[in-house]
Amino acid sequence: MKECDHLGIVIVDVCSANAITSINIEGIIESEFPEVAVLKNDCLSYCGLCAASPYAMVNGKLIHGKTVDACLDNIKEAIKKELAIFA
């Protein structure tokens, strides 16, 4: 799905230079959570964190993990918390 096709009630922003993009973050998140939009950005201005560990922004909240898998798990949990607000 193209970035501009929809915007979900939860937005996950990722830096295109971050380790989290080593996986298909858009495909994984958007297939599991159709109401979520994943947007890749050139830079989110967290360069120190970006170089040190995988991270993303979920509705403006910084989510990170020591590994890509841990970060993905943390992102999914943050999405569930955000979606609970709209339930």
Sequence and secondary structure as in RCSB ss.txt:
>XXXX:A:sequence
MKECDHLGIVIVDVCSANAITSINIEGIIESEFPEVAVLKNDCLSYCGLCAASPYAMVNGKLIHGKTVDACLDNI
KEAIKKELAIFA
>XXXX:A:secstr
  TTS   SEEEEEETTSGGGGS HHHHHHHH TTEEEEEES  S HHHHHHS EEEETTEEEE SSHHHHHHHH
HHHHHHHHHHH 
